[in-house]
Amino acid sequence: MRLPKLLLTTLGLLSSTLLQPDSRAEPKPLSQVQVARQFLLAVLRADYPTAYGFLEAGVAQRLTPVQFAAAMQPVYAQGQQFGPDFALYKLGLRLGEGNTIRPFCAFTFKSDTLAGAPHVQLDVSFRDSVATRILYFTPVPAAAHQPSLPLVP
């Protein structure tokens, strides 16, 4: 009687091991909304190196990590004022000069949910519909001293 029980236990362990998902499989790439959310979470934690890592290479070439941290400080301060919780406010396409079309995600602080209009809307834009690196980030309305990112003419 002990042999069949041992055999069943062994078979059960083998089958559960074989049916486990491969932990070496490539993780699924983040969507633009997920990238924007992770970027914003990092900024609201003042984890500027992580947030900087989400920027498109061309943006990072024009903006040093120190400049980026200085530019993001007002956004961090707004998070301290309005609370760190935020919600996806809208998702869409923005038409720019020269007929450029850029996908964007806009977030607002949850504390503004019942307000007539949000105090701050945080916009994150991408170069195109498949890009997962951030091209542009700014609070709307931006504070007088808060530049839009990237700092391009």
Backbone as CSV, one residue per row, in Angstrom:
resi,resn,N_x,N_y,N_z,CA_x,CA_y,CA_z,C_x,C_y,C_z
1,MET,0.804,-1.196,0.000,0.000,0.000,0.000,0.855,1.272,0.000
2,ARG,2.033,1.178,0.604,2.862,2.371,0.687,3.457,2.733,-0.678
3,LEU,3.729,1.759,-1.507,4.322,2.024,-2.816,3.403,2.857,-3.709
4,PRO,2.106,2.531,-3.849,1.249,3.381,-4.683,1.143,4.804,-4.139
5,LYS,1.098,4.972,-2.825,0.999,6.314,-2.245,2.270,7.109,-2.553
6,LEU,3.430,6.452,-2.424,4.698,7.094,-2.741,4.763,7.436,-4.225
7,LEU,4.292,6.524,-5.062,4.276,6.748,-6.502,3.365,7.924,-6.859
8,LEU,2.183,7.994,-6.256,1.251,9.097,-6.514,1.843,10.426,-6.049
9,THR,2.491,10.428,-4.923,3.110,11.657,-4.415,4.208,12.122,-5.358
10,THR,5.037,11.195,-5.804,6.120,11.525,-6.724,5.571,12.055,-8.045
11,LEU,4.554,11.393,-8.568,3.934,11.855,-9.822,3.322,13.237,-9.653
12,GLY,2.697,13.460,-8.514,2.102,14.772,-8.243,3.153,15.865,-8.213
13,LEU,4.275,15.604,-7.558,5.357,16.594,-7.495,5.950,16.849,-8.874
14,LEU,6.156,15.796,-9.639,6.704,15.960,-10.982,5.771,16.763,-11.883
15,SER,4.498,16.430,-11.839,3.556,17.148,-12.714,3.427,18.603,-12.303
16,SER,3.444,18.902,-11.005,3.331,20.306,-10.594,4.587,21.071,-10.988
17,THR,5.738,20.405,-10.968,6.978,21.053,-11.389,6.962,21.310,-12.891
18,LEU,6.491,20.356,-13.659,6.450,20.508,-15.110,5.425,21.529,-15.560
19,LEU,4.374,21.712,-14.792,3.313,22.646,-15.175,3.559,24.067,-14.686
20,GLN,4.621,24.283,-13.904,4.945,25.624,-13.429,5.349,26.498,-14.603
21,PRO,4.937,27.771,-14.608,5.388,28.656,-15.685,6.903,28.835,-15.607
22,ASP,7.518,29.021,-16.757,8.961,29.210,-16.815,9.310,30.570,-16.216
23,SER,10.023,30.551,-15.097,10.374,31.810,-14.428,11.425,32.587,-15.207
24,ARG,12.035,31.951,-16.209,13.048,32.632,-17.025,12.421,33.331,-18.222
25,ALA,11.115,33.189,-18.390,10.436,33.821,-19.529,10.589,35.336,-19.435
26,GLU,10.673,35.967,-20.573,10.792,37.422,-20.624,9.546,38.067,-20.035
27,PRO,9.724,39.084,-19.173,8.539,39.767,-18.656,7.844,40.540,-19.777
28,LYS,6.541,40.631,-19.679,5.759,41.351,-20.676,6.118,42.838,-20.588
29,PRO,6.384,43.492,-21.728,6.729,44.916,-21.672,5.567,45.742,-21.120
30,LEU,5.921,46.828,-20.458,4.911,47.711,-19.884,4.203,48.492,-20.985
31,SER,2.932,48.766,-20.784,2.180,49.630,-21.696,2.564,51.083,-21.420
32,GLN,2.147,51.982,-22.288,2.437,53.399,-22.070,1.810,53.895,-20.767
33,VAL,0.605,53.462,-20.469,-0.049,53.883,-19.227,0.745,53.370,-18.023
34,GLN,1.215,52.125,-18.092,2.001,51.576,-16.987,3.333,52.304,-16.833
35,VAL,3.983,52.632,-17.947,5.236,53.384,-17.891,4.987,54.749,-17.259
36,ALA,3.956,55.445,-17.724,3.641,56.766,-17.189,3.346,56.687,-15.691
37,ARG,2.609,55.661,-15.281,2.274,55.495,-13.867,3.527,55.229,-13.031
38,GLN,4.401,54.333,-13.510,5.637,54.038,-12.775,6.533,55.276,-12.694
39,PHE,6.569,56.043,-13.767,7.335,57.289,-13.797,6.820,58.244,-12.726
40,LEU,5.515,58.433,-12.706,4.916,59.361,-11.755,5.088,58.874,-10.318
41,LEU,4.926,57.577,-10.086,5.150,57.032,-8.736,6.574,57.318,-8.266
42,ALA,7.540,57.149,-9.161,8.936,57.416,-8.802,9.131,58.894,-8.463
43,VAL,8.558,59.787,-9.260,8.684,61.225,-8.985,8.050,61.564,-7.636
44,LEU,6.887,60.999,-7.347,6.197,61.314,-6.093,6.904,60.729,-4.872
45,ARG,7.805,59.762,-5.090,8.650,59.230,-4.011,9.981,59.974,-3.950
46,ALA,10.182,60.911,-4.848,11.454,61.617,-5.019,12.557,60.636,-5.413
47,ASP,12.202,59.577,-6.109,13.156,58.609,-6.644,13.481,59.045,-8.067
48,TYR,14.203,60.139,-8.166,14.478,60.742,-9.455,15.336,59.877,-10.379
49,PRO,16.299,59.098,-9.861,17.061,58.231,-10.779,16.167,57.212,-11.498
50,THR,15.206,56.626,-10.783,14.292,55.679,-11.429,13.439,56.391,-12.464
51,ALA,12.886,57.535,-12.105,12.052,58.302,-13.035,12.865,58.710,-14.261
52,TYR,14.082,59.153,-14.049,14.962,59.568,-15.152,15.194,58.420,-16.125
53,GLY,15.233,57.204,-15.622,15.437,56.029,-16.451,14.307,55.762,-17.429
54,PHE,13.137,56.366,-17.219,12.009,56.195,-18.130,12.048,57.181,-19.300
55,LEU,12.967,58.135,-19.268,13.026,59.146,-20.325,13.625,58.572,-21.603
56,GLU,13.168,59.109,-22.720,13.733,58.762,-24.016,15.207,59.180,-24.033
57,ALA,16.035,58.432,-24.735,17.482,58.685,-24.754,17.813,60.123,-25.168
58,GLY,17.134,60.642,-26.175,17.398,62.012,-26.629,17.084,63.047,-25.564
59,VAL,16.063,62.782,-24.776,15.709,63.695,-23.687,16.789,63.641,-22.613
60,ALA,17.217,62.436,-22.271,18.248,62.270,-21.248,19.574,62.908,-21.681
61,GLN,19.835,62.970,-22.990,21.059,63.613,-23.472,21.005,65.123,-23.279
62,ARG,19.812,65.692,-23.362,19.662,67.150,-23.227,19.451,67.586,-21.788
63,LEU,19.155,66.650,-20.912,18.775,66.978,-19.545,19.569,66.103,-18.591
64,THR,20.430,66.713,-17.795,21.226,65.926,-16.852,20.330,65.421,-15.722
65,PRO,20.762,64.385,-15.007,19.983,63.919,-13.849,19.756,65.019,-12.809
66,VAL,20.735,65.890,-12.634,20.585,66.992,-11.665,19.518,67.980,-12.143
67,GLN,19.548,68.327,-13.433,18.525,69.226,-13.988,17.149,68.587,-13.888
68,PHE,17.072,67.293,-14.171,15.801,66.579,-14.093,15.258,66.612,-12.668
69,ALA,16.093,66.305,-11.690,15.652,66.313,-10.290,15.156,67.705,-9.889
70,ALA,15.860,68.736,-10.324,15.435,70.107,-10.012,14.095,70.427,-10.667
71,ALA,13.910,69.974,-11.909,12.660,70.233,-12.621,11.498,69.458,-12.006
72,MET,11.766,68.290,-11.456,10.702,67.449,-10.881,10.367,67.798,-9.432
73,GLN,11.211,68.596,-8.791,10.960,68.964,-7.401,9.580,69.607,-7.197
74,PRO,9.137,70.521,-8.070,7.793,71.084,-7.887,6.681,70.029,-7.998
75,VAL,6.873,69.027,-8.837,5.873,67.960,-8.955,5.837,67.157,-7.658
76,TYR,7.024,66.854,-7.117,7.093,66.165,-5.823,6.384,66.991,-4.750
77,ALA,6.640,68.301,-4.745,6.009,69.189,-3.757,4.484,69.183,-3.911
78,GLN,4.001,69.136,-5.154,2.555,69.062,-5.368,2.005,67.761,-4.805
79,GLY,2.758,66.688,-4.940,2.357,65.413,-4.349,2.278,65.494,-2.841
80,GLN,3.189,66.253,-2.242,3.145,66.444,-0.795,1.915,67.268,-0.393
81,GLN,1.548,68.215,-1.232,0.398,69.083,-0.945,-0.927,68.366,-1.180
82,PHE,-1.052,67.670,-2.301,-2.322,67.063,-2.679,-2.433,65.590,-2.301
83,GLY,-1.347,64.994,-1.826,-1.350,63.578,-1.471,-0.763,62.758,-2.605
84,PRO,-0.170,61.611,-2.278,0.534,60.835,-3.296,-0.381,60.006,-4.205
85,ASP,-1.658,59.906,-3.859,-2.566,59.093,-4.667,-3.030,59.873,-5.890
86,PHE,-3.039,59.207,-7.025,-3.469,59.853,-8.264,-4.260,58.860,-9.092
87,ALA,-4.941,59.377,-10.086,-5.763,58.534,-10.956,-5.535,58.928,-12.411
88,LEU,-5.710,57.942,-13.298,-5.651,58.241,-14.721,-6.851,59.114,-15.044
89,TYR,-6.589,60.279,-15.574,-7.632,61.255,-15.846,-8.119,61.129,-17.284
90,LYS,-7.174,61.040,-18.207,-7.529,60.826,-19.606,-6.339,60.268,-20.358
91,LEU,-6.667,59.691,-21.482,-5.695,59.037,-22.341,-6.063,59.457,-23.754
92,GLY,-5.092,59.865,-24.542,-5.469,60.292,-25.881,-4.299,60.610,-26.767
93,LEU,-4.588,61.341,-27.832,-3.589,61.769,-28.800,-3.576,63.287,-28.834
94,ARG,-2.403,63.854,-28.867,-2.260,65.296,-28.924,-1.686,65.664,-30.272
95,LEU,-2.354,66.578,-30.978,-1.888,67.049,-32.284,-0.954,68.219,-32.069
96,GLY,0.230,68.139,-32.670,1.212,69.193,-32.493,1.506,69.914,-33.780
97,GLU,2.500,70.776,-33.701,2.914,71.515,-34.896,3.478,70.539,-35.920
98,GLY,3.306,70.843,-37.168,3.803,69.985,-38.228,3.052,68.669,-38.306
99,ASN,1.802,68.682,-37.858,0.941,67.499,-37.889,1.502,66.302,-37.117
100,THR,2.280,66.579,-36.075,2.751,65.483,-35.239,1.615,65.022,-34.333
101,ILE,1.562,63.736,-34.127,0.550,63.152,-33.242,1.290,62.406,-32.150
102,ARG,1.027,62.768,-30.894,1.712,62.130,-29.778,0.699,61.576,-28.788
103,PRO,0.836,60.292,-28.442,-0.026,59.733,-27.400,0.331,60.358,-26.048
104,PHE,-0.663,60.510,-25.190,-0.391,61.047,-23.861,-1.300,60.388,-22.829
105,CYS,-0.842,60.449,-21.604,-1.624,60.026,-20.431,-1.669,61.236,-19.518
106,ALA,-2.819,61.516,-18.963,-2.949,62.625,-18.028,-3.468,62.080,-16.708
107,PHE,-2.836,62.498,-15.635,-3.201,62.054,-14.298,-3.596,63.260,-13.462
108,THR,-4.459,63.037,-12.499,-4.783,64.059,-11.508,-4.660,63.419,-10.130
109,PHE,-4.486,64.259,-9.134,-4.438,63.756,-7.773,-5.842,63.354,-7.344
110,LYS,-5.964,62.226,-6.648,-7.277,61.738,-6.223,-7.978,62.719,-5.306
111,SER,-7.218,63.531,-4.584,-7.843,64.524,-3.712,-8.662,65.529,-4.513
112,ASP,-8.424,65.603,-5.833,-9.179,66.509,-6.709,-10.407,65.851,-7.325
113,THR,-10.674,64.590,-6.978,-11.755,63.843,-7.611,-13.092,64.573,-7.533
114,LEU,-13.396,65.148,-6.396,-14.684,65.824,-6.226,-14.629,67.309,-6.565
115,ALA,-13.459,67.790,-6.925,-13.337,69.209,-7.274,-13.944,69.448,-8.656
116,GLY,-14.395,70.666,-8.898,-14.954,71.025,-10.199,-13.937,70.857,-11.308
117,ALA,-12.695,71.206,-11.026,-11.592,71.046,-11.965,-10.358,70.694,-11.143
118,PRO,-9.488,69.863,-11.668,-8.298,69.498,-10.898,-7.367,70.684,-10.695
119,HIS,-6.701,70.715,-9.545,-5.684,71.742,-9.307,-4.525,71.561,-10.281
120,VAL,-4.151,70.301,-10.480,-3.013,69.983,-11.339,-3.346,68.757,-12.166
121,GLN,-3.021,68.810,-13.418,-3.127,67.641,-14.300,-1.699,67.343,-14.738
122,LEU,-1.263,66.122,-14.569,0.101,65.741,-14.912,0.091,64.986,-16.232
123,ASP,0.713,65.542,-17.243,0.730,64.953,-18.584,2.052,64.254,-18.859
124,VAL,1.961,63.070,-19.429,3.121,62.312,-19.873,2.872,61.969,-21.337
125,SER,3.802,62.333,-22.218,3.641,62.091,-23.657,4.739,61.181,-24.184
126,PHE,4.406,60.491,-25.269,5.314,59.563,-25.922,5.477,59.965,-27.383
127,ARG,6.571,59.548,-27.989,6.851,59.921,-29.383,5.793,59.376,-30.342
128,ASP,5.384,58.121,-30.150,4.380,57.513,-31.021,3.639,56.434,-30.238
129,SER,2.755,55.723,-30.906,1.872,54.778,-30.213,2.569,53.526,-29.696
130,VAL,3.787,53.263,-30.127,4.503,52.077,-29.642,5.664,52.421,-28.711
131,ALA,5.983,53.681,-28.561,7.100,54.092,-27.705,6.786,53.811,-26.236
132,THR,7.797,53.398,-25.507,7.623,53.173,-24.065,8.637,53.984,-23.260
133,ARG,9.242,54.947,-23.902,10.102,55.905,-23.209,9.433,57.270,-23.291
134,ILE,9.553,58.029,-22.239,8.828,59.301,-22.127,9.546,60.409,-22.879
135,LEU,8.784,61.091,-23.714,9.309,62.204,-24.497,9.067,63.535,-23.790
136,TYR,7.963,63.632,-23.065,7.524,64.925,-22.548,6.736,64.695,-21.268
137,PHE,6.978,65.533,-20.280,6.245,65.444,-19.018,6.080,66.837,-18.455
138,THR,4.872,67.175,-18.061,4.657,68.494,-17.470,3.375,68.524,-16.652
139,PRO,3.364,69.330,-15.593,2.096,69.595,-14.903,1.310,70.656,-15.678
140,VAL,0.006,70.514,-15.712,-0.854,71.496,-16.388,-1.882,71.982,-15.376
141,PRO,-2.013,73.209,-15.025,-1.130,74.278,-15.498,0.212,74.192,-14.799
142,ALA,1.250,74.467,-15.539,2.595,74.450,-14.963,2.772,75.690,-14.097
143,ALA,3.507,75.515,-13.029,3.859,76.662,-12.195,4.731,77.587,-13.032
144,ALA,4.760,78.853,-12.668,5.508,79.833,-13.453,6.971,79.427,-13.623
145,HIS,7.554,78.794,-12.620,8.969,78.425,-12.680,9.171,76.978,-13.132
146,GLN,8.090,76.258,-13.464,8.163,74.843,-13.838,8.252,74.701,-15.351
147,PRO,9.409,74.318,-15.876,9.517,74.132,-17.325,8.867,72.827,-17.739
148,SER,8.442,72.763,-18.971,7.974,71.508,-19.551,9.189,70.680,-19.916
149,LEU,9.044,69.405,-19.901,10.139,68.511,-20.271,9.812,67.807,-21.552
150,PRO,10.709,67.584,-22.472,12.096,68.024,-22.393,12.214,69.497,-22.713
151,LEU,13.305,70.067,-22.362,13.525,71.480,-22.601,14.002,71.674,-24.042
152,VAL,13.067,71.662,-24.956,13.403,71.796,-26.376,12.690,72.998,-26.940
153,PRO,13.285,73.619,-27.957,12.642,74.796,-28.556,11.400,74.422,-29.339
